[in-house]
Amino acid sequence: MEMTMRAVEVREISQVAEARRVAVALAEAHGFGESDAGRVAIVATELATNILKHGDGGSLLFGSFEDSSGAGIECIALDKGSGMANVADSMRDGHSTTGTAGNGLGAIARGSHMTDIYSAPGGGTALLARLQRGKPTHLGAPPHPTFGAISLPMHGEEVCGDAWCRKDDASGATFMVADGLGHGPLAAQAAHAATRIFYSSAAPLPSEMLPVMHNALRPTRGAAIGIAHVDARAGQIIFAGVGNIAATLIDGNGVRRMVSNNGTIGHIARRMRDFTYPIVGETLIVLASDGLATSWDLNAYPGLVAHHPSLIAGVLWRDFNRGRDDVTVLVSRVEIG
């Protein structure tokens, strides 16, 4: 379930056209026809324009998605501007704080199959828009989102040396983040080798997948890898990691950092041990490569944990991207009991 993403900086009006071009090219690559690609163009233009008007510039992330809601194009607009005091008011056509017609957010919502916004006064705005083929109907509640991810190469690189995956079995879902050593094509080669093993392995436990990956990655640079398995029947998460994949659980009882062993899969990995963490109720799992600083705390973002996992990942990327490596942030929401 690796998804290639593109980031477009929007700091001046000429970059609005670049954002639109990238979004339309991605839509066409995923089978969107002329009418649907036109809708993507409108949404991308409005997102980029809003970033300039209200956020004093920011970033647009473009990728694809496939989950229980369907498949399509995902656009995430991120800025560090003044934020919104009242998101509901800002969504109404005619509402404007800059003297314009005030139809931008409404146009984004109408053109998208789902939208989600997180904003706080003085804390910037994050807006997720997902578009699929076919005209949006907005009938009924969308499926409860369970996972989302951001995976982007270091600035100046064409390919991302990280990868992320998800698969399901009878007991629950399993997630992986792999960070190939360094960055660029050789790092990507290592991460993709781990991905192939992840999908083909029938091993039920993360610690049983890692030795197979270790052997498969010997001809490569190697990778840091973290694997989390949600055992819904037992009410627990089983995690095994080697290297600098940060793994975090967030629930009503607070924050727990999951344990990863030292080493590099494919080179030196002396311990590949499972650690078990009981969970009850709703829990967020966050797996991140070391391109993301570890100093983040979702308590600093009141209400963010209730939003779409892709939006949570986007906010973390915006505020804690180290800027000198590939970055992957995988967020999954699970509920037990």
LUMROGU-83309 format. One line per 5 residues: their letters; for each residue x, y, z of N, C-alpha, C. Coordinates in steps of 0.05 Angstrom, whole numbers, always signed. Example, Ala and Ser with C-alpha at 12.3 -4.5 7.8 and 13.67 -1.06 7.14 Angstrom:
AS> +264:-114:+156:+246:-90:+156:+264:-66:+156; +257:-45:+142:+273:-21:+143:+258:+1:+157
This chain:
MEMTM> +16:-24:+0:+0:+0:+0:+17:+25:+0; +41:+23:-12:+57:+47:-14:+44:+67:-33; +45:+92:-26:+33:+113:-42:+54:+135:-47; +60:+140:-72:+79:+161:-79:+66:+188:-74; +80:+206:-61:+70:+233:-56:+88:+254:-67
RAVEV> +76:+277:-72:+91:+301:-81:+84:+324:-63; +104:+340:-56:+100:+365:-41:+106:+389:-59; +88:+408:-58:+91:+433:-74:+90:+456:-54; +112:+471:-53:+112:+496:-37:+96:+517:-51; +79:+531:-36:+63:+553:-47:+70:+578:-31
REISQ> +88:+595:-42:+97:+619:-29:+91:+644:-46; +84:+640:-71:+77:+662:-89:+57:+652:-110; +44:+671:-123:+21:+665:-140:+28:+646:-163; +53:+648:-173:+61:+631:-196:+61:+601:-188; +63:+595:-162:+64:+567:-154:+37:+554:-152
VAEAR> +15:+570:-154:-12:+559:-155:-15:+542:-180; -4:+551:-203:-6:+536:-228:+10:+510:-225; +32:+510:-212:+48:+486:-208:+32:+465:-191; +19:+475:-170:+3:+457:-154:-19:+444:-170; -32:+460:-186:-54:+450:-204:-43:+430:-223
RVAVA> -20:+435:-236:-9:+416:-255:-2:+389:-242; +10:+390:-219:+17:+365:-205:-8:+349:-198; -28:+363:-188:-53:+349:-180:-67:+336:-204; -68:+350:-226:-82:+340:-250:-66:+316:-261; -39:+318:-262:-23:+296:-272:-27:+271:-255
LAEAH> -29:+274:-229:-33:+252:-211:-61:+240:-216; -81:+257:-219:-108:+247:-225:-109:+231:-251; -97:+242:-271:-98:+228:-297:-83:+201:-296; -61:+201:-280:-46:+176:-277:-62:+154:-262; -83:+163:-247:-100:+144:-233:-127:+141:-246
GFGES> -128:+147:-272:-152:+140:-287:-175:+160:-286; -170:+184:-276:-191:+204:-276:-195:+215:-304; -220:+216:-313:-227:+228:-339:-226:+258:-339; -233:+270:-361:-230:+299:-364:-247:+314:-344; -271:+306:-339:-289:+320:-321:-279:+318:-292
DAGRV> -271:+294:-284:-261:+290:-257:-234:+304:-252; -217:+303:-273:-191:+317:-271:-196:+347:-269; -217:+357:-282:-223:+386:-280:-232:+393:-251; -246:+374:-238:-253:+379:-210:-229:+380:-192; -210:+362:-198:-185:+362:-183:-170:+388:-186
AIVAT> -170:+399:-211:-157:+424:-217:-169:+447:-200; -196:+447:-199:-209:+469:-184:-202:+467:-154; -203:+443:-143:-197:+439:-115:-168:+447:-109; -149:+438:-125:-121:+444:-121:-116:+474:-123; -130:+487:-142:-126:+516:-145:-137:+531:-120
ELATN> -160:+523:-111:-172:+536:-87:-154:+531:-62; -144:+507:-59:-127:+501:-36:-102:+518:-37; -89:+520:-60:-65:+536:-62:-70:+565:-58; -92:+575:-69:-99:+603:-66:-105:+610:-37; -119:+592:-23:-125:+597:+5:-100:+598:+22
ILKHG> -80:+580:+15:-55:+581:+30:-42:+608:+28; -43:+620:+4:-30:+646:+0:-46:+668:+14; -72:+667:+12:-89:+688:+23:-89:+688:+53; -92:+664:+65:-98:+662:+93:-74:+651:+110; -55:+638:+97:-34:+625:+112:-7:+637:+107
DGGSL> -5:+658:+90:+20:+670:+83:+40:+649:+72; +29:+631:+56:+45:+610:+43:+45:+585:+60; +52:+563:+46:+52:+537:+60:+59:+515:+40; +49:+491:+45:+55:+468:+29:+29:+453:+21; +29:+442:-3:+8:+424:-12:+20:+397:-17
LFGSF> +8:+377:-5:+17:+349:-9:-3:+334:-26; +6:+321:-47:-11:+306:-64:-3:+276:-65; -23:+259:-62:-18:+230:-63:-44:+216:-70; -43:+190:-69:-66:+173:-75:-73:+158:-50; -98:+147:-49:-107:+132:-26:-124:+109:-35
EDSSG> -125:+88:-19:-143:+65:-23:-149:+53:+4; -175:+55:+11:-183:+44:+37:-213:+37:+36; -226:+34:+58:-254:+26:+59:-273:+46:+46; -264:+71:+43:-280:+92:+30:-278:+92:+0; -259:+77:-11:-255:+76:-40:-226:+82:-47
AGIEC> -221:+93:-70:-194:+100:-80:-195:+126:-95; -174:+141:-93:-173:+166:-108:-149:+183:-101; -152:+209:-103:-131:+229:-99:-134:+243:-72; -112:+246:-58:-113:+259:-32:-96:+285:-34; -108:+307:-25:-94:+333:-24:-94:+343:+4
IALDK> -71:+351:+14:-68:+362:+41:-55:+389:+40; -69:+410:+49:-59:+437:+49:-51:+444:+77; -26:+454:+80:-15:+459:+107:-3:+487:+108; -10:+503:+127:+2:+528:+131:+6:+534:+161; +21:+555:+167:+26:+563:+195:+16:+591:+199
GSGMA> -6:+598:+186:-17:+625:+188:-32:+629:+213; -51:+648:+212:-66:+657:+236:-87:+637:+245; -94:+618:+227:-114:+598:+235:-142:+609:+234; -161:+592:+240:-189:+599:+240:-201:+598:+268; -215:+619:+275:-229:+619:+301:-253:+600:+301
NVADS> -266:+598:+278:-291:+582:+275:-291:+569:+248; -284:+543:+247:-282:+529:+222:-309:+528:+208; -331:+523:+223:-357:+520:+211:-365:+546:+197; -360:+569:+209:-366:+595:+196:-349:+599:+171; -324:+591:+172:-306:+595:+149:-315:+578:+125
MRDGH> -329:+555:+130:-338:+538:+108:-361:+549:+93; -375:+569:+104:-399:+580:+91:-391:+597:+68; -405:+594:+45:-401:+612:+23:-408:+641:+32; -392:+659:+23:-396:+687:+30:-380:+696:+54; -370:+678:+70:-354:+685:+93:-325:+691:+84
STTGT> -315:+714:+90:-288:+722:+82:-275:+740:+102; -249:+736:+106:-234:+754:+124:-215:+771:+108; -215:+768:+81:-196:+783:+65:-209:+800:+44; -236:+803:+45:-249:+820:+26:-256:+807:-1; -252:+780:-3:-259:+766:-27:-287:+755:-25
AGNGL> -296:+740:-46:-323:+730:-47:-329:+709:-25; -308:+697:-15:-311:+678:+7:-323:+651:-1; -317:+642:-26:-329:+617:-35:-308:+594:-37; -283:+599:-29:-262:+580:-33:-265:+554:-19; -270:+554:+8:-273:+530:+23:-298:+515:+15
GAIAR> -319:+529:+9:-344:+517:-1:-339:+502:-27; -324:+514:-45:-318:+501:-71:-301:+476:-67; -283:+477:-48:-267:+453:-42:-284:+430:-31; -302:+437:-13:-320:+417:-1:-339:+405:-22; -350:+422:-40:-368:+412:-60:-354:+395:-81
GSHMT> -329:+400:-87:-315:+386:-107:-302:+360:-97; -302:+356:-71:-288:+333:-59:-308:+313:-48; -299:+288:-47:-316:+267:-35:-316:+268:-5; -294:+279:+7:-293:+284:+36:-273:+305:+41; -278:+321:+62:-259:+341:+71:-257:+340:+101
DIYSA> -234:+348:+111:-230:+350:+140:-211:+374:+145; -217:+390:+165:-201:+414:+171:-194:+414:+201; -169:+419:+206:-161:+425:+233:-147:+452:+233; -157:+470:+251:-146:+497:+253:-148:+507:+281; -129:+524:+288:-130:+536:+315:-120:+564:+312
PGGGT> -132:+584:+326:-123:+611:+324:-93:+613:+331; -78:+624:+313:-49:+627:+317:-33:+602:+311; -47:+580:+304:-33:+554:+301:-34:+543:+273; -43:+559:+254:-44:+550:+226:-68:+533:+220; -69:+523:+195:-91:+507:+185:-81:+483:+170
ALLAR> -95:+461:+173:-90:+437:+157:-116:+428:+145; -117:+424:+119:-142:+416:+105:-136:+392:+88; -152:+372:+92:-151:+347:+76:-175:+346:+57; -170:+342:+31:-191:+338:+11:-185:+312:-4; -205:+294:-5:-203:+269:-20:-222:+269:-43
LQRGK> -213:+262:-66:-229:+262:-90:-228:+235:-104; -251:+226:-113:-253:+201:-128:-265:+206:-155; -264:+185:-171:-277:+188:-198:-308:+188:-194; -321:+205:-209:-350:+208:-207:-357:+232:-189; -379:+243:-195:-388:+267:-180:-394:+261:-151
PTHLG> -384:+278:-133:-391:+274:-104:-421:+276:-99; -431:+259:-82:-460:+261:-75:-464:+271:-46; -444:+266:-29:-446:+275:-1:-471:+263:+13; -478:+239:+5:-501:+226:+18:-491:+206:+38; -501:+209:+63:-493:+190:+84:-466:+197:+96
APPHP> -461:+187:+119:-435:+192:+132:-413:+175:+119; -390:+187:+115:-367:+171:+104:-358:+150:+124; -345:+129:+114:-334:+109:+132:-315:+121:+153; -315:+110:+177:-297:+120:+198:-268:+115:+189; -252:+136:+187:-225:+132:+177:-208:+117:+197
TFGAI> -192:+98:+187:-176:+82:+205:-146:+86:+201; -137:+95:+178:-108:+99:+175:-103:+120:+153; -79:+131:+154:-70:+150:+134:-40:+154:+138; -27:+164:+117:+2:+167:+119:+12:+190:+102; +35:+200:+110:+51:+219:+94:+78:+206:+89
SLPMH> +87:+205:+64:+113:+193:+57:+125:+210:+35; +146:+225:+41:+158:+244:+23:+188:+243:+22; +200:+246:-1:+229:+246:-3:+241:+272:+8; +266:+270:+15:+281:+294:+23:+281:+314:+0; +281:+339:+6:+281:+360:-14:+305:+356:-34
GEEVC> +299:+356:-59:+319:+352:-79:+321:+323:-90; +308:+304:-77:+307:+277:-86:+282:+271:-101; +284:+254:-121:+260:+247:-137:+245:+223:-125; +259:+205:-111:+246:+182:-99:+250:+182:-69; +231:+170:-55:+232:+168:-26:+245:+142:-18
GDAWC> +264:+145:+1:+278:+121:+11:+263:+107:+34; +239:+117:+40:+221:+105:+60:+199:+90:+46; +186:+72:+60:+161:+59:+50:+143:+52:+73; +117:+51:+68:+99:+42:+89:+79:+22:+76; +68:+5:+93:+49:-16:+83:+29:-22:+105
RKDDA> +7:-33:+96:-14:-44:+114:-26:-69:+100; -32:-89:+116:-47:-112:+107:-64:-122:+130; -85:-137:+123:-104:-148:+142:-105:-178:+142; -110:-190:+165:-116:-218:+166:-139:-223:+186; -144:-248:+193:-167:-254:+209:-166:-241:+237
SGATF> -142:-237:+247:-139:-226:+274:-138:-196:+276; -131:-183:+253:-129:-154:+254:-110:-144:+232; -102:-118:+235:-85:-105:+215:-56:-105:+224; -38:-105:+204:-10:-103:+209:+1:-80:+192; +19:-64:+205:+30:-40:+192:+60:-42:+192
MVADG> +73:-30:+172:+102:-29:+172:+111:-2:+161; +132:+9:+174:+147:+31:+162:+176:+22:+159; +187:+26:+135:+215:+19:+130:+230:+44:+121; +254:+48:+131:+270:+71:+125:+297:+61:+114; +300:+61:+88:+325:+53:+76:+348:+71:+85
LGHGP> +371:+59:+90:+394:+74:+100:+401:+97:+80; +403:+121:+91:+408:+144:+74:+383:+154:+60; +386:+162:+35:+363:+171:+19:+369:+167:-10; +350:+171:-28:+354:+168:-56:+347:+140:-66; +355:+133:-91:+347:+108:-103:+356:+83:-88
LAAQA> +381:+83:-77:+391:+59:-63:+376:+55:-37; +369:+76:-23:+352:+74:+1:+325:+63:-6; +314:+73:-28:+287:+63:-37:+288:+34:-44; +310:+25:-56:+313:-4:-63:+311:-21:-38; +324:-13:-16:+323:-28:+8:+295:-28:+20
AHAAT> +282:-4:+21:+255:-3:+32:+235:-19:+16; +238:-19:-10:+219:-34:-27:+224:-64:-25; +249:-72:-20:+254:-101:-15:+239:-110:+11; +239:-93:+32:+224:-99:+56:+195:-101:+51; +185:-83:+33:+156:-83:+26:+148:-109:+13
RIFYS> +164:-119:-5:+158:-144:-19:+156:-167:+1; +174:-168:+20:+173:-190:+40:+148:-187:+57; +142:-162:+65:+119:-157:+82:+94:-168:+70; +89:-163:+44:+65:-172:+31:+64:-202:+26; +88:-213:+22:+88:-242:+15:+89:-260:+39
SAAPL> +98:-249:+62:+101:-266:+86:+75:-274:+99; +74:-299:+107:+50:-309:+122:+56:-310:+151; +79:-301:+160:+86:-301:+188:+66:-285:+205; +56:-295:+226:+35:-281:+242:+47:-259:+260; +73:-261:+267:+84:-243:+286:+106:-225:+273
PSEML> +108:-200:+281:+128:-182:+269:+157:-194:+272; +163:-206:+295:+190:-216:+299:+196:-240:+281; +175:-252:+269:+180:-274:+250:+184:-263:+222; +174:-239:+216:+178:-227:+190:+206:-215:+188; +216:-204:+210:+242:-189:+209:+265:-206:+200
PVMHN> +269:-231:+210:+292:-247:+200:+291:-252:+170; +267:-256:+159:+265:-260:+130:+274:-234:+115; +265:-211:+126:+273:-186:+114:+303:-182:+117; +314:-190:+139:+343:-187:+145:+359:-201:+123; +351:-225:+116:+365:-240:+95:+361:-228:+68
ALRPT> +336:-219:+62:+330:-208:+36:+344:-181:+31; +350:-166:+52:+362:-140:+49:+392:-140:+50; +405:-163:+53:+434:-164:+55:+448:-151:+30; +437:-155:+6:+451:-142:-17:+445:-112:-19; +429:-101:-2:+421:-73:-3:+436:-57:+18
RGAAI> +430:-31:+20:+441:-14:+41:+431:-22:+69; +408:-36:+69:+395:-42:+95:+375:-20:+102; +360:-26:+123:+338:-8:+130:+332:-10:+160; +321:+11:+171:+307:+10:+197:+279:+2:+191; +268:-16:+207:+241:-26:+202:+225:-29:+228
GIAHV> +200:-20:+228:+182:-24:+251:+157:-36:+241; +147:-57:+254:+123:-71:+247:+105:-73:+271; +80:-65:+268:+60:-66:+289:+36:-83:+280; +29:-103:+296:+6:-120:+290:-16:-115:+310; -40:-109:+301:-63:-105:+319:-77:-131:+322
DARAG> -76:-143:+345:-91:-168:+351:-117:-160:+365; -137:-156:+348:-162:-146:+359:-175:-166:+378; -172:-191:+373:-185:-211:+390:-173:-212:+418; -147:-208:+419:-133:-208:+445:-132:-180:+458; -140:-160:+443:-139:-133:+454:-110:-123:+459
QIIFA> -93:-127:+439:-65:-119:+443:-52:-112:+417; -30:-97:+419:-13:-91:+396:+14:-104:+401; +23:-118:+380:+49:-131:+381:+68:-116:+363; +90:-107:+374:+109:-90:+358:+137:-102:+359; +150:-102:+336:+178:-109:+335:+192:-89:+316
GVGNI> +214:-79:+324:+229:-60:+307:+258:-62:+311; +273:-55:+289:+302:-54:+289:+309:-27:+276; +324:-10:+291:+332:+16:+280:+313:+38:+289; +317:+61:+277:+304:+86:+286:+277:+90:+274; +259:+72:+278:+230:+76:+272:+217:+82:+299
AATLI> +206:+107:+302:+193:+114:+326:+164:+104:+326; +157:+89:+347:+130:+77:+348:+117:+86:+374; +93:+97:+371:+79:+110:+394:+50:+101:+394; +40:+96:+419:+12:+91:+424:+0:+114:+439; -23:+123:+431:-37:+145:+445:-66:+137:+450
DGNGV> -73:+137:+476:-101:+130:+483:-109:+147:+507; -132:+140:+519:-142:+155:+541:-125:+155:+566; -106:+136:+567:-88:+135:+590:-61:+149:+585; -58:+161:+562:-34:+176:+556:-18:+166:+533; +8:+169:+534:+26:+163:+512:+45:+141:+520
RRMVS> +48:+121:+503:+68:+100:+507:+86:+98:+483; +112:+98:+488:+132:+94:+467:+139:+64:+465; +135:+53:+442:+141:+25:+438:+171:+21:+434; +181:-2:+442:+210:-8:+443:+219:-19:+416; +241:-7:+405:+254:-17:+381:+283:-25:+388
NNGTI> +293:-46:+376:+320:-55:+382:+340:-40:+364; +365:-38:+373:+386:-26:+357:+393:-44:+333; +404:-31:+312:+414:-46:+289:+403:-37:+263; +410:-51:+241:+400:-45:+214:+393:-72:+201; +368:-74:+193:+359:-98:+179:+375:-101:+153
GHIAR> +387:-124:+148:+404:-129:+125:+433:-128:+131; +440:-117:+155:+469:-115:+162:+473:-126:+190; +467:-111:+211:+470:-120:+239:+444:-118:+254; +433:-140:+262:+408:-140:+277:+409:-164:+296; +420:-160:+320:+424:-182:+338:+398:-190:+353
RMRDF> +380:-171:+356:+355:-177:+370:+331:-169:+354; +312:-187:+351:+287:-181:+336:+264:-192:+354; +257:-176:+373:+239:-185:+394:+212:-172:+392; +191:-187:+397:+164:-175:+399:+160:-163:+427; +146:-140:+427:+137:-128:+452:+106:-125:+450
TYPIV> +93:-132:+472:+63:-133:+471:+52:-110:+489; +32:-96:+478:+21:-73:+492:-10:-76:+492; -22:-80:+516:-51:-82:+517:-64:-56:+510; -87:-57:+496:-102:-33:+489:-131:-38:+495; -145:-16:+503:-174:-17:+507:-185:+9:+496
GETLI> -208:+7:+483:-220:+32:+472:-205:+41:+447; -208:+67:+441:-195:+78:+417:-166:+85:+422; -149:+76:+404:-120:+81:+406:-109:+90:+379; -91:+109:+380:-76:+117:+356:-49:+104:+357; -41:+93:+334:-14:+82:+330:+0:+101:+311
VLASD> +23:+110:+318:+39:+128:+301:+66:+115:+297; +73:+109:+272:+99:+99:+264:+112:+120:+247; +137:+127:+253:+150:+149:+238:+180:+142:+234; +190:+149:+210:+218:+147:+204:+233:+170:+218; +259:+168:+219:+274:+188:+235:+278:+215:+221
GLATS> +265:+218:+198:+263:+245:+186:+244:+263:+201; +228:+251:+219:+210:+266:+236:+222:+268:+264; +224:+293:+274:+234:+297:+302:+215:+283:+321; +226:+273:+344:+210:+258:+363:+198:+275:+385; +201:+301:+383:+193:+319:+405:+163:+327:+403
WDLNA> +148:+315:+385:+120:+323:+382:+103:+312:+405; +81:+327:+410:+62:+320:+431:+35:+328:+422; +17:+309:+417:-10:+316:+407:-26:+331:+427; -18:+331:+452:-32:+348:+472:-30:+378:+465; -10:+385:+449:-7:+413:+441:-27:+420:+419
YPGLV> -42:+401:+409:-62:+406:+387:-89:+396:+397; -103:+412:+413:-128:+403:+424:-148:+394:+402; -158:+370:+405:-178:+359:+386:-167:+346:+362; -141:+348:+357:-130:+337:+332:-133:+306:+331; -131:+292:+353:-133:+263:+353:-159:+253:+342
AHHPS> -180:+269:+342:-206:+260:+331:-208:+263:+301; -188:+275:+288:-189:+280:+259:-179:+257:+243; -181:+260:+217:-172:+239:+199:-142:+233:+203; -134:+207:+203:-106:+200:+207:-87:+214:+188; -96:+217:+162:-79:+231:+143:-74:+260:+151
LIAGV> -94:+273:+163:-91:+301:+171:-72:+302:+195; -74:+283:+214:-56:+282:+236:-27:+279:+226; -23:+260:+208:+4:+256:+196:+14:+282:+183; -4:+296:+169:+4:+320:+155:+13:+342:+175; -1:+345:+197:+6:+366:+216:+33:+359:+229
LWRDF> +38:+334:+235:+64:+326:+246:+86:+331:+226; +81:+325:+201:+102:+331:+180:+107:+361:+178; +86:+377:+179:+89:+406:+177:+106:+417:+199; +102:+408:+223:+114:+420:+247:+140:+407:+257; +145:+381:+248:+168:+367:+259:+185:+354:+238
NRGRD> +182:+361:+213:+199:+351:+192:+227:+363:+197; +247:+345:+199:+275:+354:+204:+287:+369:+180; +276:+363:+156:+286:+377:+132:+311:+366:+120; +322:+344:+131:+347:+334:+120:+346:+304:+114; +322:+293:+111:+319:+265:+105:+291:+260:+94
DVTVL> +287:+236:+83:+260:+228:+77:+243:+227:+102; +217:+230:+99:+199:+230:+122:+175:+213:+116; +169:+194:+134:+144:+179:+132:+131:+179:+160; +105:+185:+160:+89:+185:+184:+64:+169:+178; +60:+146:+191:+37:+129:+188:+20:+130:+213
VSRVE> -5:+138:+211:-23:+140:+234:-46:+121:+230; -52:+104:+250:-74:+86:+248:-91:+89:+273; -117:+88:+270:-136:+89:+292:-149:+61:+295; -146:+50:+319:-158:+24:+324:-177:+26:+348; -197:+10:+349:-215:+10:+372:-221:-18:+381
IG> -217:-23:+406:-221:-49:+418:-242:-48:+439; -262:-66:+438:-282:-67:+459:-305:-48:+453
